[in-house]
Amino acid sequence: MKYIKGFPGKGLLYGHSNHSKIVCYLDADWTRSPFDRISTFGYCVVIGDNLISWKNKKQDVVATSSTEAKYIVMASTTYELIWLKYLLKELQMGEATQMTLIYGN
């Protein structure tokens, strides 16, 4: 944001591509921190060819296994995708007909 504010003639360009296809790429790292044993996760959301959202943070709860860490991140990311679907509908940008969640192993 500092870069964009410092250069008012510049900006981010988003193409008008297929807004009905939403893809979310995500990954979790179970017990990466040896101090608190809280897993970290990250995801990015792409609509058509445009990156529109991303997040990287520690999970709110301590997972007891890598499988549980995966389910926690998939559930929280699904909430984000559902919210995004309703936002696109509210902005009259079309109905999201295809939402894909891709988890990296």
Biopython code that builds the backbone (N, CA, C, O; Angstrom):
import numpy as np
from Bio.PDB.StructureBuilder import StructureBuilder

atoms = [
    (1, "MET", "N", (0.822, -1.187, 0.000)),
    (1, "MET", "CA", (0.000, 0.000, 0.000)),
    (1, "MET", "C", (0.874, 1.261, 0.000)),
    (1, "MET", "O", (0.507, 2.265, -0.612)),
    (2, "LYS", "N", (2.030, 1.217, 0.685)),
    (2, "LYS", "CA", (2.921, 2.381, 0.680)),
    (2, "LYS", "C", (3.403, 2.681, -0.727)),
    (2, "LYS", "O", (3.485, 3.842, -1.129)),
    (3, "TYR", "N", (3.723, 1.631, -1.474)),
    (3, "TYR", "CA", (4.194, 1.809, -2.839)),
    (3, "TYR", "C", (3.127, 2.478, -3.697)),
    (3, "TYR", "O", (3.414, 3.425, -4.429)),
    (4, "ILE", "N", (1.900, 1.984, -3.604)),
    (4, "ILE", "CA", (0.819, 2.538, -4.416)),
    (4, "ILE", "C", (0.540, 3.985, -4.014)),
    (4, "ILE", "O", (0.292, 4.827, -4.877)),
    (5, "LYS", "N", (0.579, 4.281, -2.720)),
    (5, "LYS", "CA", (0.351, 5.647, -2.243)),
    (5, "LYS", "C", (1.464, 6.581, -2.721)),
    (5, "LYS", "O", (1.206, 7.737, -3.056)),
    (6, "GLY", "N", (2.698, 6.082, -2.751)),
    (6, "GLY", "CA", (3.831, 6.897, -3.175)),
    (6, "GLY", "C", (3.875, 7.153, -4.673)),
    (6, "GLY", "O", (4.517, 8.103, -5.121)),
    (7, "PHE", "N", (3.208, 6.326, -5.440)),
    (7, "PHE", "CA", (3.197, 6.473, -6.886)),
    (7, "PHE", "C", (1.757, 6.467, -7.381)),
    (7, "PHE", "O", (1.263, 5.427, -7.817)),
    (8, "PRO", "N", (1.068, 7.618, -7.320)),
    (8, "PRO", "CA", (-0.350, 7.648, -7.676)),
    (8, "PRO", "C", (-0.645, 7.255, -9.122)),
    (8, "PRO", "O", (-1.773, 6.863, -9.422)),
    (9, "GLY", "N", (0.311, 7.344, -10.006)),
    (9, "GLY", "CA", (0.082, 6.962, -11.394)),
    (9, "GLY", "C", (0.162, 5.462, -11.617)),
    (9, "GLY", "O", (-0.205, 4.970, -12.684)),
    (10, "LYS", "N", (0.636, 4.739, -10.626)),
    (10, "LYS", "CA", (0.779, 3.285, -10.732)),
    (10, "LYS", "C", (-0.386, 2.612, -10.024)),
    (10, "LYS", "O", (-1.155, 3.273, -9.326)),
    (11, "GLY", "N", (-0.519, 1.332, -10.194)),
    (11, "GLY", "CA", (-1.590, 0.600, -9.529)),
    (11, "GLY", "C", (-1.544, -0.869, -9.889)),
    (11, "GLY", "O", (-0.620, -1.333, -10.558)),
    (12, "LEU", "N", (-2.530, -1.577, -9.448)),
    (12, "LEU", "CA", (-2.671, -2.989, -9.758)),
    (12, "LEU", "C", (-3.720, -3.151, -10.838)),
    (12, "LEU", "O", (-4.816, -2.598, -10.739)),
    (13, "LEU", "N", (-3.388, -3.905, -11.861)),
    (13, "LEU", "CA", (-4.332, -4.132, -12.949)),
    (13, "LEU", "C", (-4.936, -5.514, -12.826)),
    (13, "LEU", "O", (-4.225, -6.507, -12.672)),
    (14, "TYR", "N", (-6.236, -5.566, -12.895)),
    (14, "TYR", "CA", (-6.941, -6.830, -12.860)),
    (14, "TYR", "C", (-7.716, -6.981, -14.157)),
    (14, "TYR", "O", (-8.481, -6.105, -14.558)),
    (15, "GLY", "N", (-7.496, -8.103, -14.790)),
    (15, "GLY", "CA", (-8.194, -8.366, -16.038)),
    (15, "GLY", "C", (-9.621, -8.812, -15.802)),
    (15, "GLY", "O", (-9.957, -9.336, -14.739)),
    (16, "HIS", "N", (-10.448, -8.601, -16.795)),
    (16, "HIS", "CA", (-11.840, -9.043, -16.714)),
    (16, "HIS", "C", (-11.889, -10.466, -17.261)),
    (16, "HIS", "O", (-12.122, -10.694, -18.448)),
    (17, "SER", "N", (-11.665, -11.398, -16.368)),
    (17, "SER", "CA", (-11.672, -12.792, -16.793)),
    (17, "SER", "C", (-12.848, -13.503, -16.132)),
    (17, "SER", "O", (-13.767, -12.860, -15.623)),
    (18, "ASN", "N", (-12.815, -14.784, -16.142)),
    (18, "ASN", "CA", (-13.916, -15.595, -15.638)),
    (18, "ASN", "C", (-14.086, -15.421, -14.130)),
    (18, "ASN", "O", (-13.343, -16.020, -13.352)),
    (19, "HIS", "N", (-15.062, -14.603, -13.709)),
    (19, "HIS", "CA", (-15.291, -14.361, -12.287)),
    (19, "HIS", "C", (-16.098, -15.468, -11.632)),
    (19, "HIS", "O", (-16.343, -15.417, -10.427)),
    (20, "SER", "N", (-16.512, -16.454, -12.389)),
    (20, "SER", "CA", (-17.290, -17.535, -11.790)),
    (20, "SER", "C", (-16.384, -18.654, -11.274)),
    (20, "SER", "O", (-16.866, -19.572, -10.610)),
    (21, "LYS", "N", (-15.089, -18.596, -11.564)),
    (21, "LYS", "CA", (-14.156, -19.621, -11.116)),
    (21, "LYS", "C", (-13.256, -19.060, -10.019)),
    (21, "LYS", "O", (-12.442, -18.171, -10.269)),
    (22, "ILE", "N", (-13.408, -19.585, -8.802)),
    (22, "ILE", "CA", (-12.615, -19.154, -7.663)),
    (22, "ILE", "C", (-11.761, -20.329, -7.210)),
    (22, "ILE", "O", (-12.271, -21.426, -6.984)),
    (23, "VAL", "N", (-10.448, -20.093, -7.077)),
    (23, "VAL", "CA", (-9.526, -21.133, -6.645)),
    (23, "VAL", "C", (-8.783, -20.627, -5.411)),
    (23, "VAL", "O", (-8.332, -19.482, -5.372)),
    (24, "CYS", "N", (-8.662, -21.493, -4.406)),
    (24, "CYS", "CA", (-7.933, -21.150, -3.191)),
    (24, "CYS", "C", (-6.824, -22.177, -2.984)),
    (24, "CYS", "O", (-7.080, -23.380, -2.921)),
    (25, "TYR", "N", (-5.589, -21.686, -2.881)),
    (25, "TYR", "CA", (-4.440, -22.540, -2.607)),
    (25, "TYR", "C", (-4.062, -22.352, -1.144)),
    (25, "TYR", "O", (-3.930, -21.218, -0.682)),
    (26, "LEU", "N", (-3.886, -23.459, -0.400)),
    (26, "LEU", "CA", (-3.562, -23.324, 1.017)),
    (26, "LEU", "C", (-2.593, -24.399, 1.475)),
    (26, "LEU", "O", (-2.432, -25.440, 0.838)),
    (27, "ASP", "N", (-1.952, -24.111, 2.607)),
    (27, "ASP", "CA", (-1.027, -25.060, 3.198)),
    (27, "ASP", "C", (-0.929, -24.770, 4.687)),
    (27, "ASP", "O", (-1.132, -23.635, 5.119)),
    (28, "ALA", "N", (-0.619, -25.796, 5.471)),
    (28, "ALA", "CA", (-0.437, -25.657, 6.915)),
    (28, "ALA", "C", (0.876, -26.312, 7.303)),
    (28, "ALA", "O", (1.316, -27.274, 6.674)),
    (29, "ASP", "N", (1.493, -25.780, 8.345)),
    (29, "ASP", "CA", (2.743, -26.322, 8.845)),
    (29, "ASP", "C", (2.529, -26.680, 10.310)),
    (29, "ASP", "O", (2.467, -25.801, 11.170)),
    (30, "TRP", "N", (2.419, -27.970, 10.585)),
    (30, "TRP", "CA", (2.097, -28.435, 11.928)),
    (30, "TRP", "C", (3.302, -28.302, 12.857)),
    (30, "TRP", "O", (4.395, -28.772, 12.540)),
    (31, "THR", "N", (3.094, -27.661, 13.997)),
    (31, "THR", "CA", (4.073, -27.469, 15.079)),
    (31, "THR", "C", (5.427, -26.970, 14.592)),
    (31, "THR", "O", (6.466, -27.499, 14.987)),
    (32, "ARG", "N", (5.416, -25.978, 13.755)),
    (32, "ARG", "CA", (6.666, -25.396, 13.265)),
    (32, "ARG", "C", (7.410, -24.680, 14.401)),
    (32, "ARG", "O", (8.638, -24.726, 14.468)),
    (33, "SER", "N", (6.666, -24.024, 15.283)),
    (33, "SER", "CA", (7.268, -23.275, 16.372)),
    (33, "SER", "C", (7.521, -24.212, 17.567)),
    (33, "SER", "O", (6.571, -24.782, 18.104)),
    (34, "PRO", "N", (8.773, -24.376, 17.988)),
    (34, "PRO", "CA", (9.048, -25.269, 19.113)),
    (34, "PRO", "C", (8.631, -24.679, 20.466)),
    (34, "PRO", "O", (8.590, -25.396, 21.466)),
    (35, "PHE", "N", (8.325, -23.387, 20.501)),
    (35, "PHE", "CA", (7.995, -22.731, 21.762)),
    (35, "PHE", "C", (6.538, -22.904, 22.156)),
    (35, "PHE", "O", (6.249, -23.229, 23.308)),
    (36, "ASP", "N", (5.619, -22.695, 21.232)),
    (36, "ASP", "CA", (4.201, -22.776, 21.583)),
    (36, "ASP", "C", (3.455, -23.899, 20.875)),
    (36, "ASP", "O", (2.286, -24.135, 21.182)),
    (37, "ARG", "N", (4.088, -24.599, 19.940)),
    (37, "ARG", "CA", (3.509, -25.737, 19.224)),
    (37, "ARG", "C", (2.244, -25.378, 18.441)),
    (37, "ARG", "O", (1.422, -26.251, 18.163)),
    (38, "ILE", "N", (2.087, -24.136, 18.093)),
    (38, "ILE", "CA", (0.922, -23.706, 17.313)),
    (38, "ILE", "C", (1.281, -23.769, 15.830)),
    (38, "ILE", "O", (2.320, -23.257, 15.414)),
    (39, "SER", "N", (0.438, -24.381, 15.059)),
    (39, "SER", "CA", (0.662, -24.527, 13.625)),
    (39, "SER", "C", (0.454, -23.195, 12.913)),
    (39, "SER", "O", (-0.288, -22.333, 13.384)),
    (40, "THR", "N", (1.110, -23.043, 11.789)),
    (40, "THR", "CA", (0.909, -21.869, 10.944)),
    (40, "THR", "C", (0.232, -22.322, 9.659)),
    (40, "THR", "O", (0.316, -23.484, 9.264)),
    (41, "PHE", "N", (-0.440, -21.373, 9.019)),
    (41, "PHE", "CA", (-1.073, -21.685, 7.741)),
    (41, "PHE", "C", (-1.029, -20.461, 6.841)),
    (41, "PHE", "O", (-0.827, -19.334, 7.294)),
    (42, "GLY", "N", (-1.223, -20.714, 5.570)),
    (42, "GLY", "CA", (-1.277, -19.644, 4.605)),
    (42, "GLY", "C", (-2.174, -20.035, 3.452)),
    (42, "GLY", "O", (-2.308, -21.213, 3.121)),
    (43, "TYR", "N", (-2.787, -19.035, 2.845)),
    (43, "TYR", "CA", (-3.607, -19.303, 1.665)),
    (43, "TYR", "C", (-3.637, -18.083, 0.772)),
    (43, "TYR", "O", (-3.353, -16.965, 1.202)),
    (44, "CYS", "N", (-3.986, -18.321, -0.479)),
    (44, "CYS", "CA", (-4.237, -17.233, -1.418)),
    (44, "CYS", "C", (-5.458, -17.607, -2.253)),
    (44, "CYS", "O", (-5.668, -18.771, -2.596)),
    (45, "VAL", "N", (-6.252, -16.595, -2.568)),
    (45, "VAL", "CA", (-7.490, -16.788, -3.318)),
    (45, "VAL", "C", (-7.344, -16.102, -4.671)),
    (45, "VAL", "O", (-6.945, -14.940, -4.754)),
    (46, "VAL", "N", (-7.672, -16.833, -5.722)),
    (46, "VAL", "CA", (-7.558, -16.332, -7.091)),
    (46, "VAL", "C", (-8.933, -16.404, -7.748)),
    (46, "VAL", "O", (-9.591, -17.444, -7.719)),
    (47, "ILE", "N", (-9.359, -15.290, -8.342)),
    (47, "ILE", "CA", (-10.584, -15.268, -9.140)),
    (47, "ILE", "C", (-10.168, -15.086, -10.588)),
    (47, "ILE", "O", (-9.569, -14.075, -10.953)),
    (48, "GLY", "N", (-10.490, -16.068, -11.403)),
    (48, "GLY", "CA", (-10.015, -16.039, -12.794)),
    (48, "GLY", "C", (-8.501, -16.106, -12.786)),
    (48, "GLY", "O", (-7.932, -17.105, -12.348)),
    (49, "ASP", "N", (-7.835, -15.058, -13.264)),
    (49, "ASP", "CA", (-6.378, -14.976, -13.250)),
    (49, "ASP", "C", (-5.880, -13.954, -12.234)),
    (49, "ASP", "O", (-4.692, -13.632, -12.227)),
    (50, "ASN", "N", (-6.755, -13.436, -11.377)),
    (50, "ASN", "CA", (-6.418, -12.333, -10.488)),
    (50, "ASN", "C", (-6.319, -12.771, -9.031)),
    (50, "ASN", "O", (-7.269, -13.327, -8.479)),
    (51, "LEU", "N", (-5.165, -12.519, -8.408)),
    (51, "LEU", "CA", (-4.993, -12.759, -6.987)),
    (51, "LEU", "C", (-5.740, -11.665, -6.233)),
    (51, "LEU", "O", (-5.474, -10.481, -6.441)),
    (52, "ILE", "N", (-6.666, -12.043, -5.364)),
    (52, "ILE", "CA", (-7.456, -11.017, -4.691)),
    (52, "ILE", "C", (-7.356, -11.069, -3.165)),
    (52, "ILE", "O", (-7.738, -10.111, -2.493)),
    (53, "SER", "N", (-6.850, -12.172, -2.608)),
    (53, "SER", "CA", (-6.786, -12.273, -1.156)),
    (53, "SER", "C", (-5.698, -13.257, -0.759)),
    (53, "SER", "O", (-5.479, -14.253, -1.448)),
    (54, "TRP", "N", (-5.012, -12.983, 0.352)),
    (54, "TRP", "CA", (-4.032, -13.906, 0.878)),
    (54, "TRP", "C", (-3.890, -13.684, 2.373)),
    (54, "TRP", "O", (-4.207, -12.614, 2.893)),
    (55, "LYS", "N", (-3.408, -14.711, 3.051)),
    (55, "LYS", "CA", (-3.251, -14.628, 4.500)),
    (55, "LYS", "C", (-2.206, -15.645, 4.936)),
    (55, "LYS", "O", (-2.105, -16.732, 4.368)),
    (56, "ASN", "N", (-1.432, -15.277, 5.948)),
    (56, "ASN", "CA", (-0.446, -16.168, 6.537)),
    (56, "ASN", "C", (-0.402, -15.847, 8.022)),
    (56, "ASN", "O", (-0.070, -14.723, 8.400)),
    (57, "LYS", "N", (-0.731, -16.818, 8.871)),
    (57, "LYS", "CA", (-0.741, -16.563, 10.309)),
    (57, "LYS", "C", (-0.701, -17.861, 11.088)),
    (57, "LYS", "O", (-0.780, -18.952, 10.522)),
    (58, "LYS", "N", (-0.577, -17.720, 12.413)),
    (58, "LYS", "CA", (-0.662, -18.883, 13.288)),
    (58, "LYS", "C", (-2.122, -19.229, 13.497)),
    (58, "LYS", "O", (-2.984, -18.350, 13.512)),
    (59, "GLN", "N", (-2.396, -20.519, 13.659)),
    (59, "GLN", "CA", (-3.765, -20.940, 13.924)),
    (59, "GLN", "C", (-4.174, -20.499, 15.323)),
    (59, "GLN", "O", (-3.321, -20.275, 16.182)),
    (60, "ASP", "N", (-5.472, -20.376, 15.549)),
    (60, "ASP", "CA", (-5.989, -19.912, 16.835)),
    (60, "ASP", "C", (-5.971, -20.996, 17.904)),
    (60, "ASP", "O", (-6.032, -20.691, 19.095)),
    (61, "VAL", "N", (-5.889, -22.245, 17.498)),
    (61, "VAL", "CA", (-5.898, -23.369, 18.441)),
    (61, "VAL", "C", (-4.686, -24.267, 18.188)),
    (61, "VAL", "O", (-4.079, -24.225, 17.117)),
    (62, "VAL", "N", (-4.348, -25.071, 19.184)),
    (62, "VAL", "CA", (-3.247, -26.013, 19.045)),
    (62, "VAL", "C", (-3.795, -27.318, 18.466)),
    (62, "VAL", "O", (-4.687, -27.937, 19.047)),
    (63, "ALA", "N", (-3.263, -27.723, 17.338)),
    (63, "ALA", "CA", (-3.678, -28.981, 16.711)),
    (63, "ALA", "C", (-2.868, -30.130, 17.295)),
    (63, "ALA", "O", (-1.676, -29.985, 17.567)),
    (64, "THR", "N", (-3.515, -31.259, 17.484)),
    (64, "THR", "CA", (-2.824, -32.414, 18.057)),
    (64, "THR", "C", (-2.204, -33.321, 16.996)),
    (64, "THR", "O", (-1.478, -34.258, 17.330)),
    (65, "SER", "N", (-2.483, -33.052, 15.730)),
    (65, "SER", "CA", (-1.888, -33.837, 14.648)),
    (65, "SER", "C", (-1.850, -32.989, 13.386)),
    (65, "SER", "O", (-2.501, -31.948, 13.298)),
    (66, "SER", "N", (-1.083, -33.452, 12.420)),
    (66, "SER", "CA", (-1.021, -32.729, 11.149)),
    (66, "SER", "C", (-2.359, -32.785, 10.427)),
    (66, "SER", "O", (-2.732, -31.835, 9.739)),
    (67, "THR", "N", (-3.084, -33.891, 10.577)),
    (67, "THR", "CA", (-4.409, -34.007, 9.959)),
    (67, "THR", "C", (-5.367, -32.991, 10.545)),
    (67, "THR", "O", (-6.128, -32.363, 9.809)),
    (68, "GLU", "N", (-5.343, -32.819, 11.865)),
    (68, "GLU", "CA", (-6.214, -31.829, 12.495)),
    (68, "GLU", "C", (-5.843, -30.415, 12.056)),
    (68, "GLU", "O", (-6.728, -29.586, 11.844)),
    (69, "ALA", "N", (-4.553, -30.129, 11.918)),
    (69, "ALA", "CA", (-4.115, -28.815, 11.443)),
    (69, "ALA", "C", (-4.647, -28.553, 10.040)),
    (69, "ALA", "O", (-5.039, -27.429, 9.725)),
    (70, "LYS", "N", (-4.662, -29.590, 9.191)),
    (70, "LYS", "CA", (-5.183, -29.450, 7.825)),
    (70, "LYS", "C", (-6.677, -29.143, 7.841)),
    (70, "LYS", "O", (-7.140, -28.262, 7.117)),
    (71, "TYR", "N", (-7.434, -29.874, 8.671)),
    (71, "TYR", "CA", (-8.875, -29.642, 8.738)),
    (71, "TYR", "C", (-9.195, -28.247, 9.267)),
    (71, "TYR", "O", (-10.139, -27.609, 8.801)),
    (72, "ILE", "N", (-8.421, -27.774, 10.227)),
    (72, "ILE", "CA", (-8.654, -26.438, 10.780)),
    (72, "ILE", "C", (-8.460, -25.377, 9.703)),
    (72, "ILE", "O", (-9.286, -24.474, 9.566)),
    (73, "VAL", "N", (-7.370, -25.481, 8.937)),
    (73, "VAL", "CA", (-7.109, -24.475, 7.902)),
    (73, "VAL", "C", (-8.110, -24.591, 6.755)),
    (73, "VAL", "O", (-8.502, -23.576, 6.179)),
    (74, "MET", "N", (-8.529, -25.804, 6.414)),
    (74, "MET", "CA", (-9.524, -25.949, 5.345)),
    (74, "MET", "C", (-10.869, -25.373, 5.765)),
    (74, "MET", "O", (-11.562, -24.768, 4.946)),
    (75, "ALA", "N", (-11.248, -25.550, 7.026)),
    (75, "ALA", "CA", (-12.517, -24.997, 7.513)),
    (75, "ALA", "C", (-12.485, -23.477, 7.523)),
    (75, "ALA", "O", (-13.438, -22.843, 7.069)),
    (76, "SER", "N", (-11.407, -22.873, 8.031)),
    (76, "SER", "CA", (-11.349, -21.410, 8.076)),
    (76, "SER", "C", (-11.275, -20.810, 6.677)),
    (76, "SER", "O", (-11.816, -19.730, 6.438)),
    (77, "THR", "N", (-10.614, -21.493, 5.759)),
    (77, "THR", "CA", (-10.541, -21.009, 4.380)),
    (77, "THR", "C", (-11.894, -21.142, 3.682)),
    (77, "THR", "O", (-12.253, -20.297, 2.862)),
    (78, "THR", "N", (-12.633, -22.177, 3.996)),
    (78, "THR", "CA", (-13.972, -22.343, 3.426)),
    (78, "THR", "C", (-14.887, -21.208, 3.847)),
    (78, "THR", "O", (-15.697, -20.738, 3.048)),
    (79, "TYR", "N", (-14.770, -20.756, 5.103)),
    (79, "TYR", "CA", (-15.548, -19.595, 5.550)),
    (79, "TYR", "C", (-15.225, -18.364, 4.708)),
    (79, "TYR", "O", (-16.121, -17.611, 4.327)),
    (80, "GLU", "N", (-13.939, -18.166, 4.420)),
    (80, "GLU", "CA", (-13.523, -17.030, 3.592)),
    (80, "GLU", "C", (-14.114, -17.135, 2.187)),
    (80, "GLU", "O", (-14.566, -16.134, 1.632)),
    (81, "LEU", "N", (-14.116, -18.330, 1.611)),
    (81, "LEU", "CA", (-14.656, -18.519, 0.266)),
    (81, "LEU", "C", (-16.165, -18.285, 0.222)),
    (81, "LEU", "O", (-16.676, -17.700, -0.733)),
    (82, "ILE", "N", (-16.869, -18.736, 1.240)),
    (82, "ILE", "CA", (-18.319, -18.507, 1.290)),
    (82, "ILE", "C", (-18.609, -17.014, 1.394)),
    (82, "ILE", "O", (-19.505, -16.506, 0.719)),
    (83, "TRP", "N", (-17.850, -16.306, 2.240)),
    (83, "TRP", "CA", (-18.021, -14.857, 2.365)),
    (83, "TRP", "C", (-17.755, -14.174, 1.021)),
    (83, "TRP", "O", (-18.492, -13.276, 0.615)),
    (84, "LEU", "N", (-16.704, -14.608, 0.345)),
    (84, "LEU", "CA", (-16.358, -14.026, -0.952)),
    (84, "LEU", "C", (-17.448, -14.275, -1.983)),
    (84, "LEU", "O", (-17.745, -13.401, -2.797)),
    (85, "LYS", "N", (-18.037, -15.447, -1.956)),
    (85, "LYS", "CA", (-19.124, -15.771, -2.885)),
    (85, "LYS", "C", (-20.290, -14.805, -2.704)),
    (85, "LYS", "O", (-20.840, -14.299, -3.683)),
    (86, "TYR", "N", (-20.668, -14.549, -1.448)),
    (86, "TYR", "CA", (-21.774, -13.618, -1.192)),
    (86, "TYR", "C", (-21.392, -12.174, -1.506)),
    (86, "TYR", "O", (-22.240, -11.388, -1.927)),
    (87, "LEU", "N", (-20.125, -11.819, -1.304)),
    (87, "LEU", "CA", (-19.671, -10.467, -1.651)),
    (87, "LEU", "C", (-19.762, -10.238, -3.151)),
    (87, "LEU", "O", (-20.241, -9.191, -3.587)),
    (88, "LEU", "N", (-19.310, -11.201, -3.945)),
    (88, "LEU", "CA", (-19.393, -11.067, -5.408)),
    (88, "LEU", "C", (-20.839, -10.949, -5.870)),
    (88, "LEU", "O", (-21.150, -10.189, -6.788)),
    (89, "LYS", "N", (-21.713, -11.706, -5.227)),
    (89, "LYS", "CA", (-23.143, -11.628, -5.570)),
    (89, "LYS", "C", (-23.703, -10.259, -5.205)),
    (89, "LYS", "O", (-24.475, -9.679, -5.969)),
    (90, "GLU", "N", (-23.316, -9.737, -4.035)),
    (90, "GLU", "CA", (-23.783, -8.421, -3.580)),
    (90, "GLU", "C", (-23.293, -7.301, -4.502)),
    (90, "GLU", "O", (-24.013, -6.334, -4.753)),
    (91, "LEU", "N", (-22.067, -7.441, -5.002)),
    (91, "LEU", "CA", (-21.502, -6.443, -5.920)),
    (91, "LEU", "C", (-21.970, -6.646, -7.356)),
    (91, "LEU", "O", (-21.559, -5.908, -8.252)),
    (92, "GLN", "N", (-22.816, -7.628, -7.578)),
    (92, "GLN", "CA", (-23.373, -7.962, -8.889)),
    (92, "GLN", "C", (-22.278, -8.258, -9.912)),
    (92, "GLN", "O", (-22.327, -7.813, -11.058)),
    (93, "MET", "N", (-21.285, -9.030, -9.453)),
    (93, "MET", "CA", (-20.188, -9.424, -10.337)),
    (93, "MET", "C", (-20.389, -10.831, -10.867)),
    (93, "MET", "O", (-19.482, -11.414, -11.461)),
    (94, "GLY", "N", (-21.570, -11.372, -10.654)),
    (94, "GLY", "CA", (-21.869, -12.708, -11.146)),
    (94, "GLY", "C", (-21.872, -13.727, -10.033)),
    (94, "GLY", "O", (-21.409, -13.473, -8.921)),
    (95, "GLU", "N", (-22.397, -14.865, -10.356)),
    (95, "GLU", "CA", (-22.503, -15.960, -9.398)),
    (95, "GLU", "C", (-21.266, -16.842, -9.500)),
    (95, "GLU", "O", (-20.883, -17.255, -10.594)),
    (96, "ALA", "N", (-20.640, -17.131, -8.361)),
    (96, "ALA", "CA", (-19.489, -18.035, -8.339)),
    (96, "ALA", "C", (-20.000, -19.462, -8.486)),
    (96, "ALA", "O", (-20.562, -20.029, -7.549)),
    (97, "THR", "N", (-19.802, -20.032, -9.662)),
    (97, "THR", "CA", (-20.328, -21.370, -9.936)),
    (97, "THR", "C", (-19.344, -22.467, -9.592)),
    (97, "THR", "O", (-19.744, -23.605, -9.349)),
    (98, "GLN", "N", (-18.055, -22.139, -9.569)),
    (98, "GLN", "CA", (-17.050, -23.145, -9.291)),
    (98, "GLN", "C", (-16.054, -22.603, -8.273)),
    (98, "GLN", "O", (-15.394, -21.593, -8.516)),
    (99, "MET", "N", (-15.948, -23.290, -7.117)),
    (99, "MET", "CA", (-14.991, -22.916, -6.083)),
    (99, "MET", "C", (-14.129, -24.143, -5.789)),
    (99, "MET", "O", (-14.644, -25.207, -5.445)),
    (100, "THR", "N", (-12.816, -23.982, -5.928)),
    (100, "THR", "CA", (-11.900, -25.083, -5.759)),
    (100, "THR", "C", (-10.949, -24.781, -4.615)),
    (100, "THR", "O", (-10.393, -23.686, -4.534)),
    (101, "LEU", "N", (-10.761, -25.754, -3.730)),
    (101, "LEU", "CA", (-9.838, -25.646, -2.618)),
    (101, "LEU", "C", (-8.688, -26.611, -2.875)),
    (101, "LEU", "O", (-8.897, -27.822, -2.936)),
    (102, "ILE", "N", (-7.467, -26.081, -3.027)),
    (102, "ILE", "CA", (-6.322, -26.918, -3.336)),
    (102, "ILE", "C", (-5.353, -26.859, -2.160)),
    (102, "ILE", "O", (-4.825, -25.800, -1.821)),
    (103, "TYR", "N", (-5.133, -28.016, -1.550)),
    (103, "TYR", "CA", (-4.253, -28.103, -0.394)),
    (103, "TYR", "C", (-2.939, -28.722, -0.799)),
    (103, "TYR", "O", (-2.913, -29.797, -1.398)),
    (104, "GLY", "N", (-1.831, -28.045, -0.473)),
    (104, "GLY", "CA", (-0.504, -28.566, -0.802)),
    (104, "GLY", "C", (-0.017, -29.543, 0.247)),
    (104, "GLY", "O", (-0.141, -29.284, 1.444)),
    (105, "ASN", "N", (0.524, -30.643, -0.180)),
    (105, "ASN", "CA", (1.036, -31.636, 0.765)),
    (105, "ASN", "C", (2.484, -31.411, 1.037)),
    (105, "ASN", "O", (3.089, -32.152, 1.812)),
]
sb = StructureBuilder()
sb.init_structure("model")
sb.init_model(0)
sb.init_chain("A")
sb.init_seg("    ")
for serial, (resi, resn, name, xyz) in enumerate(atoms, 1):
    if name == "N":
        sb.init_residue(resn, " ", resi, " ")
    sb.init_atom(name, np.array(xyz, "f"), 0.0, 1.0, " ", f" {name:<3s}", serial, name[0])
structure = sb.get_structure()
